Amino acid sequence: MSNFETILIERQGAVALLTLNRPDSLNAFDTKMRREFGVAARELNEDDSVRVVVLTGSGRAFCAGADLAESPRDGLADGQATEDILNSEYKPGLLAIHNAPKPWISAVNGACAGIGSAYAMSCDLMVMAENSYIYQAFGAIGLVPDGGATWHLQRILGPKRAYELIATGEKVAAEKCLQLGLCNRLSSVAELVPSALNWAHELAAKSPLALRYSKASLNFAAEASLADVISNEARLQHLCIDSDDAREGVLAFLEKRAPDWKGC
């Protein structure tokens, strides 16, 4: 694993904890952190010994968005530079989460704003601390959501509620996020990371192939017709049934023991 200045990686068996580590800036993304994140996400995804990744932020916030203080012109880069950065530096890390062959869980503490919310929503599952909130901060400075935030909000909330949150700039508190389906679980502030890690360890004990291909099937289903989804599920089921893990799962069931998953 590479050495990083703005990101911490901690391993607990088959679970990895990735922490955004710029607490003095509320973990706002600067050039180094967005580049390091892409590398770290790729390395964790390629490491077969890691079966689940938990993403969180150090200090008082998950992520305050982009670090506007880093940009030269009134806190903003010019339009072409911003477009290039979004495509070349943010997009790889965000897609690394979305396309990962393993589950990612975001553990959201404090502010989860701007493009930081896109990273949290890109994860497959989300736990929020009781004091946390999701904030589409873009309109306050005359911008539109980016990093795929509109894709996630549209699919989770539907177009009208998604547009309402974007247009009003509401700071959506954790309890409301749970009601709207933006997160899966709530936690006390003190227990946020431990509870997310406990959930991750539970998932790490499940079949890696089942988790991987269920995620892939859901991602495919978001854009495909019912007929194509059924065919894609059949293809993935073929892969699973022919795997060593499927045979192990049946044998473990018959022998009334926990399966020893290998991920193949």
C-alpha positions, -999 to +999 in steps of 0.1 A: +000+000+000+013+034-009+021+061+017-003+090+017-002+125+033-039+133+033-054+098+038-051+072+065-055+035+059-061+011+087-067-027+083-087-049+106-086-084+091-107-083+059-119-048+066-101-016+056-109+018+071-100+047+048-101+081+066-100+115+048-073+132+069-074+170+065-093+178+097-081+215+099-099+220+065-129+198+075-114+173+050-121+195+020-106+180-011-074+197-023-053+185-053-033+161-032-062+145-015-083+139-046-053+124-063-043+103-033-079+091-029-079+077-065-047+057-058-059+045-024-093+033-037-077+015-066-052-003-043-079-013-019-102-026-046-074-047-061-064-062-027-083-095-025-076-097+013-098-066+018-135-076+014-151-044+027-140-008+029-153+018+053-149+055+043-150+083+069-135+116+078-112+127+107-122+154+131-155+173+131-166+166+095-169+139+069-160+163+041-168+200+035-165+196-003-138+211-025-111+232-009-120+266-023-091+283-005-067+263-027-080+279-060-064+312-072-095+332-084-118+342-056-118+306-044-127+291-078-106+278-107-118+288-142-144+268-160-122+248-182-098+239-153-127+229-131-142+206-159-108+190-164-103+185-126-137+169-122-131+145-151-095+136-145-091+138-107-125+134-090-141+110-115-116+081-111-120+080-073-158+082-074-160+055-101-136+034-081-161+033-053-191+028-076-175+000-096-156-016-068-158-055-066-166-052-029-189-032-007-180+003+005-197+018+036-196+056+042-195+066+079-206+102+078-197+125+107-206+162+108-208+181+076-211+161+043-212+189+018-206+196-019-186+170-037-180+153-003-217+142-004-210+126-038-183+104-023-206+094+006-235+086-018-212+066-041-207+041-013-231+011-013-242+017+022-242+047+046-242+051+084-247+087+096-239+101+130-268+118+148-252+152+144-244+148+107-261+163+076-259+162+038-257+196+021-258+204-016-239+236-010-234+245-047-263+269-052-250+291-024-220+300-046-238+299-079-228+264-090-245+231-098-239+198-080-211+177-094-193+144-089-224+125-098-245+140-069-275+146-093-273+109-105-275+096-069-302+121-057-324+115-087-323+077-082-328+078-044-353+106-041-369+111-075-366+143-096-389+166-076-374+159-041-339+159-056-344+193-072-359+206-040-328+198-020-306+212-046-326+244-052-332+252-015-298+242-003-313+225+027-289+209+052-306+175+054-302+162+090-293+126+096-328+116+108-344+130+076-317+113+055-328+080+070-364+087+063-357+097+027-334+066+021-302+086+018-286+066+045-292+031+060-285+035+097-280+062+124-254+061+151-243+082+181-213+103+173-190+082+196-201+049+181-201+060+144-169+044+132-171+013+155-207+006+143-197+010+107-167-013+112-189-039+130-213-038+100-183-042+077-171-072+095-205-088+092-204-083+055-169-095+052-181-129+066-206-131+037-199-147+002-175-122-016-189-134-050-225-129-039-217-094-026-197-085-057-222-097-083-253-084-064-237-050-065-229-053-102-265-064-109-280-034-091-257-010-109-267-026-142-304-025-133-302+013-127-298+018-165-313-012-182-346-027-192-363-055-173-355-080-201-318-070-201-317-072-163-331-107-162-305-118-188-277-101-169-288-118-136-288-152-154-252-146-166-241-136-131-259-166-116-240-188-140-207-174-126-218-179-090-231-214-094-200-226-111-177-212-084-159-230-056-177-208-031-211-220-042-201-256-036-186-246-003-218-228+007-239-258+000-215-282+018-214-258+048-252-257+049-255-294+049-228-298+075-243-270+097-211-250+099-199-215+088-186-215+052-150-208+044-153-183+016-124-179-008-140-155-033-136-177-063 
